[in-house]
Amino acid sequence: MMSRQAFLCSLGSLYLSLLFIFLLMDVYARPANNSVLKEKAADSKDENEILPPDHLNGVKMEMDGHLNKEFHQEVFLGKEMEEFEEDSEPRRNRKKLMVIFSKVDINNDKKISAKEMQRWIMEKTDEHFQEAVEENKMHFRAVDPDGDGHVSWDEYKIKFLASKGFNEKEIAEKIKNNEELKIDEETQEVLDNLKDRWYQADNPPPDLLLTEEEFLSFLHPEHSRGMLQFMVREIIRDLDQDGDKKLTLSEFISLPVGTVENQQAQDIDDDWVKDRRKEFQEVIDANHDGIVTMEELEEYMDPMNEHNALNEARQMIAVADENQNDHLELEEILKYSEYFTGSKLMDYARNVHEEF
């Protein structure tokens, strides 16, 4: 007969096995999100300083073609996003949200119109722009150690490879002497893509030397019309399956090639497909002809497009406008706080009158 200790050990092993299988099923049941994977992979401070980020604050789509799940919070909270943490005290977050409401409500009529929300969205987007400019100054210094005001492609490549674990002095010597670099295929592919982006950021006359302003376009293409167009071309290239440089609905709701090992897994995550279908049909496809052109995608991606900001304002109001007056009252924003701030505020109705 099995002893009690052996029986408990057997149960423990069975539990661990089942847990492992469950975790595997969960992983393979969901489309891979490159944005999350890249954030986790980019733990190195140096690498973060010189690699273009996949996630751009205030832009509706990630650079890998995934929808920006935090867009509403980013254009409603601006730099204050970090203050609304999931574990923050609800009462404190309610007060912060009330202060924001009063700032958006510029005519003090206790309700927010689409025009007021549009102005606020543009203001918060500009905050993200200015934040990127300040960060770029620090990042540019990291790749311009001699402080001569410009960075060559070779200088950048040396810093990039050093962030990947290569010996910086050895790499610099080999590049200086035009010697062959032994780089793995994956790193070389990243370098090739970065070089294409570098060329695009290099304003005429092209000299392959980026100034601080050009380096900002390299890291943050949303700051440059030309780079924004380049980003759109990259996204369409990744999603376009028939090579017509346009996107159909079926192409848009399919994952970019190589983002998941099992392509059948993309059909399992219904929410992911539903979100992309809704965004395609209701927002990106402006003329509703079933096709998204480069021009439509560029307009959708442009964070400083006032027309887009007004449409976004109307959509945000529609989400919480329970009394259907085309405005937002404080009670409505508090009730739908998770949509606007990512933070769920409990007992909003009981607290609103005693705090505001």
C-alpha positions, 0 to 999 in steps of 0.5 A: 500500500502507498504511504501517505507521504508518497501519495502526497508527492504523487498528487503534487507531481500530478498538479504540477504536470496539469498546471504546466499543460494549462499554461502551454494551452494558454500560450498557444491559444493566443496570438503573439503580441510583439509589443509585449514580447519586445518590452520584456526582451528589452531589459538592457538600459543601453538597448532601450536607449538606442532601439526605436520603441515598438510602442509609441504613446498616443499612436493608435497602432504599434509599429508591429501592426498590433492595436495600441490597447492603451490608446484611450488612456494615453490620450485622456491622461497624458503624462499622468497615466502612471499615477493611475495604477491598478493598486492605487487607492480608489478614493485618491484616483477618484479625486484625480479624475475629478480634477481632470474632468474640471480641466476638460470642462473649460466652460464649466457647465459640468459636462464635456462636449466633443469639442472640449474632448478634442482639445484635451486629446490634442493637448495630451498627445502633444504632451507625449510628443514633448516627452519623446523630445526630452527623452531623445536628447538623452538617447542622442547623447548615448550614441554621440559620445564625442558630442559633435552633434551628429551620429554616423550609421557606423557609430550607431551600429557599434553601439547597437551591437555592443548592446547585444553583447558584442565587444565594442572595441573589437566591433569598432576595429573591424568596421574601421578596417572593413573586416567581415562581422560574424553576426547571427542571422536574426541580429543581421535582419534587425540591423538591415531594418534599422538601416532602412529606417536610418536612411529614411530619417536622413533628411536631404541632402543625405549624408548618413549622419543623423542630427538630434532632430533626425535621430528623433525621427528615427526613434519616433516616426510620428514626429515626421511626415516622411517617417510616418509614411515609412512606418505605414509602408512597413505595416502594410508590407507586413500585413498585405498578402496579395502585394497590392499595397492595400489592406482588406479586412481579411488581411487586417485581421490576420497576424503578420507572418511569423508572429505565431508558430501555429497560424491556426492559433490566430482564430482562437482569440475571438476578442483580438479578431473582433477588436481589429474588425471593428477598428477596420470597419468603423475607423480606419476604412474612412470611405467604407469601401472594404479597402484600406489604402496607404493614405487612409492608414496614414491618416489613422496613424497621424497622432496630430490629426485634428479630424481624428481627434474629434472622431476619437472624442465622439467615440469616447463620449459614446462609450459612457454617454448613458443619458444620450445627450452627446456629452459626458457628465462626471458620474458617467466618467467615474462609472466608466473609469476603467475605459478612460484611466485603466483603473476601476473605481468602485462605489463611484455613485456613493462617493461622487457627491461627497467629494465634488 
